[in-house]
Amino acid sequence: MTAFNGAPIVVGVDGSDRGLAAVEAAAAEAALRHRPLHIVHALVWVPAGVSTSLPVHRFSYEQGEKFVTEAVALAARCAPQVAVTCEVVPGGPAIVLLDASRRASLLVIGDRSLNNGLAELVIDPVALRLATHGTCPVLVIRGDARADGPVVVGVDGSPDSVEALAFAAEEADLRGAEMVALHAWDRANHTELNDNLPMTSEFWSDGDEERRVLAESLAGLAEKYPDLRISRQVRHGSARRLLGDWSRSAQLVVVGTRGHRGLTSVVLGSVGRHLVHHAACPTAVVRHRG
């Protein structure tokens, strides 16, 4: 997180209840991290560079102003000590928020997947694009955060996983929560956290190599966060299923954008994609900044 020291936490709002839930979460994060909060609304129907004073666009702009004013008031109630700014920006939400992520320490959004009560029928393309391409960590607010639950992070030793672990450790320490570091491996279909590791002799190991990867990833965290409770979990099975199961009792799940193949700028890994749209609690997606 050092690359973003002093940068604000940014939250996108659209006037929906999910957007307001994102504001509450973002205000709480800003208070924890002693950062300012910046609230952004994207004017979907107003192209970038077009004047918002034109009659045809004035209503959209006034609605956007109403949304951010409501969000500012909510943030002030949730975290009165946090400095709050806001803006209404012409353009699509993904483009506007991707640009905002370049100047943010954390980007917070509400999940907008369509749900039939059983499973998402239509995934949220904005959340998917932001989680894939966001410059800073992206926190997707969905499900129910268990206030007394752990912060759970998927670990596979990849650069993105290292960044995710650093984010999760800091977050758990700030929240006073336990951190569960999970390394998943699956002999049946080789579904690791990144879904891309080549099949080697380690594929048939008894878990020793997996425990080594986890131990190396966690090295130094106890010294940096002496009060942090860390639970080490090496489990056989699908990372998507195991992290999804943990999300039912966690306050936050954290994953990297991708694993070892270096495709972070192209597509979000299957584990991250699954959690962004199906996790039972808020999910943070973190990319390697190298």
C-alpha positions in Angstrom: 0.0 0.0 0.0 3.0 2.3 0.3 2.6 3.4 -3.4 -0.7 4.9 -2.5 0.2 6.6 0.8 -2.0 9.7 1.4 -4.2 8.9 -1.6 -8.0 9.1 -0.9 -10.4 6.2 -0.8 -12.8 6.5 -3.8 -16.3 5.2 -3.9 -18.7 5.1 -6.9 -22.3 5.9 -6.3 -25.4 5.6 -8.6 -28.3 6.4 -6.3 -29.0 2.7 -5.5 -29.1 1.0 -2.1 -26.0 -1.0 -3.2 -24.2 2.2 -3.9 -25.1 3.6 -0.5 -23.8 0.4 1.1 -20.6 1.0 -0.7 -20.5 4.5 0.8 -20.9 3.1 4.3 -18.1 0.6 3.7 -15.8 3.2 2.1 -16.4 5.7 5.0 -15.4 2.9 7.5 -12.3 2.2 5.5 -11.4 5.9 5.3 -11.7 6.1 9.1 -9.6 3.0 9.7 -6.9 4.2 7.3 -7.0 7.9 8.2 -7.6 8.8 4.6 -9.9 11.3 2.9 -13.0 9.9 1.1 -13.8 10.9 -2.5 -17.3 10.2 -3.8 -17.8 9.9 -7.6 -20.9 9.6 -9.8 -20.6 8.9 -13.5 -23.1 10.5 -15.8 -23.8 7.5 -18.0 -26.0 9.4 -20.5 -23.6 12.3 -20.9 -20.6 11.7 -23.1 -17.2 12.8 -21.7 -16.4 16.3 -23.0 -20.0 17.3 -23.5 -21.3 20.3 -21.5 -23.7 19.3 -18.7 -25.4 22.7 -19.0 -27.2 21.7 -22.2 -30.9 21.2 -21.4 -30.9 17.6 -22.6 -28.2 16.7 -20.1 -29.2 19.1 -17.2 -31.6 16.6 -15.6 -29.0 13.8 -15.5 -26.5 16.2 -13.9 -29.0 17.3 -11.3 -29.8 13.7 -10.5 -26.1 13.0 -10.2 -25.7 16.0 -7.8 -28.6 14.6 -5.7 -26.9 11.2 -5.5 -23.5 12.5 -4.4 -25.1 15.0 -1.9 -27.0 12.1 -0.3 -23.8 10.0 -0.3 -21.8 12.8 1.4 -24.4 13.1 4.1 -24.4 9.4 4.7 -20.5 9.3 4.9 -20.6 12.2 7.4 -23.0 10.3 9.6 -20.9 7.1 9.4 -17.5 8.7 9.9 -17.7 12.3 10.9 -14.0 12.6 11.3 -13.3 11.8 7.7 -12.8 14.6 5.1 -15.2 14.0 2.2 -15.2 15.4 -1.3 -17.4 14.6 -4.3 -17.7 15.1 -8.0 -20.1 14.3 -10.9 -18.2 13.2 -14.0 -19.5 12.7 -17.5 -18.9 9.2 -18.9 -19.5 5.6 -18.4 -19.0 4.3 -14.8 -16.2 1.8 -15.7 -14.2 4.5 -17.6 -14.8 7.2 -14.9 -13.9 4.9 -12.0 -10.9 3.3 -13.7 -9.5 6.8 -14.1 -10.3 7.6 -10.5 -8.5 4.4 -9.4 -5.2 5.9 -10.6 -5.3 8.4 -7.8 -6.9 6.3 -5.1 -5.5 4.0 -2.4 -8.7 1.9 -2.6 -11.7 1.9 -4.9 -15.0 0.8 -3.4 -18.1 -0.2 -5.5 -21.4 -1.9 -4.9 -22.2 -5.2 -6.7 -24.8 -4.7 -9.4 -25.3 -8.3 -10.5 -28.9 -9.3 -11.3 -30.2 -11.9 -8.9 -33.1 -14.3 -9.1 -32.8 -15.3 -5.4 -30.8 -18.4 -6.2 -27.8 -17.3 -8.3 -26.7 -14.3 -10.3 -28.3 -14.4 -13.8 -26.4 -11.4 -15.2 -22.9 -10.5 -13.8 -22.0 -6.9 -13.2 -19.7 -5.9 -16.1 -18.6 -2.7 -14.3 -17.3 -4.7 -11.3 -15.6 -7.2 -13.5 -13.8 -4.5 -15.5 -12.7 -2.5 -12.4 -11.5 -5.6 -10.6 -9.5 -6.6 -13.7 -8.0 -3.3 -14.7 -8.2 -1.1 -11.5 -4.9 0.5 -10.7 -5.5 0.3 -6.9 -7.2 -2.5 -4.9 -10.9 -2.8 -5.6 -13.4 -3.6 -2.9 -16.7 -5.0 -4.1 -19.5 -4.7 -1.5 -21.8 -7.7 -1.7 -23.4 -10.2 0.7 -23.2 -9.7 4.4 -19.9 -8.9 6.3 -19.7 -10.8 9.6 -18.4 -8.2 12.0 -16.7 -10.9 14.1 -15.5 -13.0 11.2 -12.0 -13.2 9.9 -10.3 -11.6 6.9 -9.6 -14.5 4.5 -7.0 -14.3 1.8 -6.1 -16.7 -0.9 -2.4 -17.4 -1.2 -0.5 -19.1 -4.0 2.9 -17.4 -4.0 2.3 -15.4 -7.2 3.1 -11.6 -7.3 -0.6 -10.7 -7.1 -1.1 -13.1 -4.2 1.8 -11.4 -2.4 0.1 -8.0 -2.8 -3.3 -9.5 -1.7 -1.7 -11.0 1.4 -0.1 -7.6 2.3 -3.5 -5.9 1.9 -5.3 -8.6 3.9 -2.8 -8.4 6.7 -3.0 -4.6 7.0 -6.8 -4.8 6.8 -7.1 -7.5 9.5 -4.7 -5.6 11.7 -6.7 -2.4 11.4 -10.0 -4.2 12.0 -8.6 -6.2 15.0 -9.7 -9.4 13.2 -8.0 -12.7 12.7 -6.5 -13.3 9.2 -7.0 -16.7 7.6 -4.3 -17.4 4.9 -5.6 -20.2 2.7 -3.6 -22.1 0.2 -5.8 -24.4 -1.9 -4.6 -27.3 -4.1 -6.7 -29.7 -6.1 -5.3 -33.0 -7.5 -8.5 -33.7 -9.4 -8.4 -30.8 -11.8 -5.4 -28.8 -10.7 -7.5 -25.8 -9.8 -5.1 -23.7 -7.8 -5.8 -20.1 -6.8 -4.5 -19.0 -10.2 -5.7 -21.9 -12.3 -2.6 -21.7 -14.4 0.3 -23.6 -12.7 1.9 -26.3 -14.8 1.4 -29.9 -13.7 4.6 -31.1 -12.0 5.7 -33.7 -9.4 4.4 -31.2 -6.8 0.9 -32.0 -8.2 1.1 -35.4 -6.5 2.7 -34.1 -3.3 1.3 -34.8 0.2 1.0 -31.1 0.9 4.6 -30.3 2.0 5.2 -28.1 -1.0 2.0 -26.3 -0.4 2.8 -25.7 3.2 6.2 -24.4 2.2 4.7 -21.9 -0.3 2.3 -20.6 2.4 5.1 -20.4 5.1 7.3 -18.4 2.7 4.5 -16.1 1.8 3.8 -15.4 5.4 7.4 -14.8 6.4 7.9 -11.5 8.2 4.2 -10.7 8.8 4.3 -11.6 12.5 7.1 -9.1 13.0 5.3 -6.4 11.1 2.0 -7.0 12.8 2.8 -8.4 16.2 -0.8 -8.3 17.4 -2.3 -10.0 14.3 -3.7 -13.4 14.7 -2.9 -15.6 11.7 -4.5 -18.9 10.9 -2.6 -21.0 8.3 -4.8 -23.2 6.1 -3.6 -25.6 3.5 -6.5 -27.4 2.0 -7.1 -29.9 -0.8 -9.9 -28.7 -3.1 -11.1 -26.0 -5.4 -10.0 -22.5 -4.4 -13.3 -21.1 -5.6 -15.3 -23.5 -3.5 -13.1 -23.2 -0.4 -12.9 -19.4 -0.5 -16.6 -19.3 -1.3 -17.3 -21.4 1.8 -15.2 -19.1 3.9 -17.1 -16.1 2.6 -20.2 -17.2 4.5 -18.4 -16.7 7.8 -15.9 -14.0 6.9 -16.1 -10.2 7.1 -13.9 -9.9 4.0 -12.3 -12.2 1.4 -9.1 -11.0 -0.5 -7.6 -12.4 -3.7 -5.1 -11.3 -6.3 -6.3 -10.5 -9.8 -4.4 -13.4 -11.4 -1.7 -16.0 -10.8 1.6 -16.9 -12.5 0.8 -16.4 -16.2 1.2 -12.6 -16.2 -2.3 -12.0 -17.8 -3.4 -9.5 -15.2 -4.0 -6.8 -17.7 -6.1 -9.1 -19.9 -8.6 -11.0 -17.8 -9.5 -11.6 -14.2 -8.6 -15.0 -12.9 -11.5 -17.5 -12.5 -11.2 -17.5 -8.7 -11.5 -13.7 -8.5 -14.2 -13.6 -11.1 -16.2 -16.2 -9.2 -15.9 -14.4 -5.8 -16.7 -10.9 -7.2 -20.0 -12.2 -8.4 -20.8 -15.0 -5.9 -19.1 -14.4 -2.6 -21.4 -14.2 0.5 -19.3 -11.2 1.9 -17.4 -8.2 0.5 -14.5 -9.2 -1.7 -11.2 -7.2 -2.4 -9.3 -7.9 -5.5 -5.6 -6.7 -5.5 -3.1 -6.6 -8.3 0.7 -6.6 -8.3 2.0 -3.1 -9.1 5.3 -4.2 -10.5 
